[in-house]
Amino acid sequence: MVVKWSKYAIDDLKNYLQNSKLYATGKLEKYVNNLVLYVNNLQTSPLLGKEFYTYKEIEIRQLLYKMHRIFYYIYDDNIIIIMVTHTSRDLTNIIKCIKRIL
């Protein structure tokens, strides 16, 4: 399987890199790189994330990495990363965003 990042998910990571004040720049980049490496585990274990929500017959799954939620779905032989959000973000708003994206 191939992991593909949506424009929205890439923007989420870029925004996090630009706006986070939790880490020094080097640690922040390392955190994001490790997040991406963790997501790459989906290539061999696509069901690693738990079921989160079904929309238009698309099963959205959620993978947790430290303080982030990674939302994705499986389509053919592709794993599509929809968005990456902080775990503190309201799930109702996340569902609204997913509906807009899909």
Rosetta blueprint (number, residue, H / E / L):
1 M L
2 V E
3 V E
4 K E
5 W E
6 S L
7 K H
8 Y H
9 A H
10 I H
11 D H
12 D H
13 L H
14 K H
15 N H
16 Y H
17 L H
18 Q H
19 N H
20 S L
21 K L
22 L L
23 Y L
24 A L
25 T H
26 G H
27 K H
28 L H
29 E H
30 K H
31 Y H
32 V H
33 N H
34 N H
35 L H
36 V H
37 L H
38 Y H
39 V H
40 N H
41 N H
42 L H
43 Q H
44 T L
45 S L
46 P L
47 L L
48 L L
49 G L
50 K E
51 E E
52 F E
53 Y E
54 T E
55 Y E
56 K L
57 E L
58 I E
59 E E
60 I E
61 R E
62 Q E
63 L E
64 L E
65 Y E
66 K L
67 M L
68 H E
69 R E
70 I E
71 F E
72 Y E
73 Y E
74 I E
75 Y E
76 D L
77 D L
78 N E
79 I E
80 I E
81 I E
82 I E
83 M E
84 V E
85 T E
86 H E
87 T L
88 S L
89 R L
90 D L
91 L H
92 T H
93 N H
94 I H
95 I H
96 K H
97 C H
98 I H
99 K H
100 R H
101 I H
102 L L
